[in-house]
Amino acid sequence: MSDLHNNQVTIERAVTAQIKLYYDVIPATSQPAPLLIALHGYGASKWHAMREAKMIAPGGFALAALQGPHQHLREAKEKGGPLRFGFGWLTNFRPEESVALHHRAVLEMIDALVDEGIADRDKIFLLGFSQSCALNYRFAFTHPNVLRGVVGIAGGLPGDWETNPDYKPTNASVFHLSGSRDEFYGPERVANYANQLRTRAADVKFRSYDAGHEISAMMRADIREWLAERRARS
């Protein structure tokens, strides 16, 4: 039997649907407070991001951890054990839509936490590990007046860094940390990151550590000191 639809034209359409993104919050004792928003890497969750935020942030910071929108199954820790869930930020299909979703979620989080009196709008810091690192840079340079600082750990710069007209100079401080043994973002790959970031940010700190694709104890200590210094600046 012949297929009656073989010669018909397929028309792609889209429907706009609502999606919920989840985040955890730990308010500071004194409010409003400086806010550290932490984003996890691929395959992790908001729980992992909050764990890092608690180990990194100086005292007096409010903490928030946002979870990526793209859920997937991960292998069980032990053979025959229960499957685990992980989350990611981007997909290969229409990645620009994932980028827009990330921007909207971060902006709405900030507005909500400021309106509730939890966060000081002038002291918002955004931290990302691995996959979320470039996403956070996209946000920081697309919205140059929102952040006080942005921290990128073991990740990359946006692939369209040189070509995207949306990226603007920012007064936000930037701290990029890399590992000399990182199998994804090794020394050769990140060698020019500091110079590239300085084309759009005046206050850029770049440091390499004896580490793999991870957040080491020394990285945490240096970020904590960096956050405390930038918090104190007017």
Residue pairs with C-beta under 8 A, 6 or more apart in sequence:
19 69
19 101
21 66
21 67
21 68
21 69
21 101
21 105
22 46
22 66
22 67
23 46
23 64
23 65
23 66
23 67
23 109
24 46
24 47
24 50
24 64
24 65
25 62
25 63
25 64
25 113
25 118
26 50
26 53
26 54
26 62
26 63
26 64
27 33
27 62
27 118
28 34
28 60
28 61
28 62
28 118
29 60
30 60
31 62
31 117
31 118
32 62
32 114
32 117
32 118
32 119
32 120
32 121
33 60
33 61
33 62
33 118
33 119
33 120
33 123
34 60
34 61
34 62
34 119
34 120
34 123
34 124
34 125
34 148
34 227
34 231
35 61
35 62
35 63
35 64
35 110
35 113
35 118
35 119
35 120
35 123
35 124
35 125
36 53
36 56
36 57
36 61
36 62
36 63
36 64
36 125
36 127
36 227
37 64
37 65
37 66
37 106
37 109
37 110
37 124
37 125
37 126
37 127
38 49
38 50
38 52
38 53
38 56
38 63
38 64
38 65
38 66
38 127
38 128
39 49
39 65
39 66
39 68
39 89
39 126
39 127
39 128
39 129
39 132
39 135
39 136
40 46
40 48
40 49
40 65
40 67
40 68
40 87
40 129
40 132
41 48
41 129
41 130
41 131
41 132
41 154
41 155
42 68
42 86
42 88
42 89
42 130
42 131
43 72
43 74
43 86
43 87
43 88
44 86
44 87
45 67
45 85
45 86
45 87
46 65
46 66
46 67
46 87
47 65
49 65
49 66
49 67
49 129
50 63
50 65
52 127
52 129
52 215
52 220
53 63
53 64
53 65
53 127
54 63
55 220
56 127
56 220
56 223
56 224
56 227
57 63
57 224
57 227
58 224
58 227
58 228
58 231
60 231
61 227
61 231
62 113
62 118
62 119
64 109
64 113
66 105
66 106
66 109
67 87
68 87
68 88
68 89
68 132
69 87
69 89
69 98
69 101
70 87
70 88
70 89
70 90
70 91
70 98
71 85
71 86
71 87
72 85
72 86
72 87
72 88
73 83
73 84
73 85
73 86
74 83
74 84
74 85
74 86
75 83
75 84
76 82
76 83
76 84
77 84
88 131
89 98
89 102
89 131
89 132
89 135
90 98
90 99
90 131
90 135
91 98
99 135
99 138
102 135
102 138
102 139
103 138
103 139
103 142
103 143
106 126
106 139
107 143
107 146
110 119
110 121
110 124
110 146
113 119
114 120
114 121
122 148
123 148
123 231
124 146
124 147
124 148
125 147
125 148
125 149
125 150
125 151
125 227
125 230
126 136
126 139
126 140
126 147
126 149
126 150
126 151
127 136
127 150
127 151
127 153
127 223
128 134
128 135
128 136
128 150
128 151
128 152
128 153
128 155
129 153
129 154
129 155
129 215
130 153
130 154
130 155
130 184
130 213
131 155
132 155
133 152
133 153
133 154
133 155
133 156
134 152
134 155
134 156
134 157
134 158
134 159
136 150
136 152
137 150
137 152
137 157
137 158
137 161
137 197
138 158
138 167
139 146
139 147
139 150
140 146
140 147
140 150
140 170
140 172
140 174
141 166
141 167
141 168
141 169
141 170
141 200
141 201
142 166
142 167
142 168
144 168
144 169
144 170
144 171
144 172
145 170
145 171
146 172
147 170
147 172
148 172
148 173
148 230
148 231
149 172
149 173
149 174
149 175
149 226
149 227
149 230
150 172
150 173
150 174
150 175
151 174
151 175
151 176
151 177
151 223
151 226
151 227
152 174
152 175
152 176
152 177
153 176
153 177
153 215
153 219
153 223
154 177
154 178
154 179
154 182
154 184
154 185
154 211
154 213
154 214
154 215
155 185
156 185
156 189
156 190
157 193
157 196
157 197
158 164
158 167
161 167
161 196
167 200
168 200
169 200
169 201
170 200
170 201
171 201
171 202
172 201
172 203
173 201
173 203
173 204
173 205
173 226
173 230
174 197
174 201
174 203
174 204
174 205
175 204
175 205
175 206
175 207
175 222
175 223
175 226
176 190
176 193
176 194
176 197
176 204
176 205
176 206
176 207
177 206
177 207
177 208
177 209
177 219
177 222
177 223
178 185
178 187
178 190
178 193
178 206
178 207
178 208
178 209
179 185
179 208
179 209
179 210
179 211
179 212
179 213
179 214
179 216
180 186
180 187
180 208
180 209
180 210
180 211
181 210
181 211
181 212
182 211
182 212
182 213
183 212
183 213
184 213
185 213
187 208
190 208
193 206
194 204
194 206
197 204
197 206
198 204
205 226
207 222
209 216
209 218
209 219
210 216
211 218
211 219
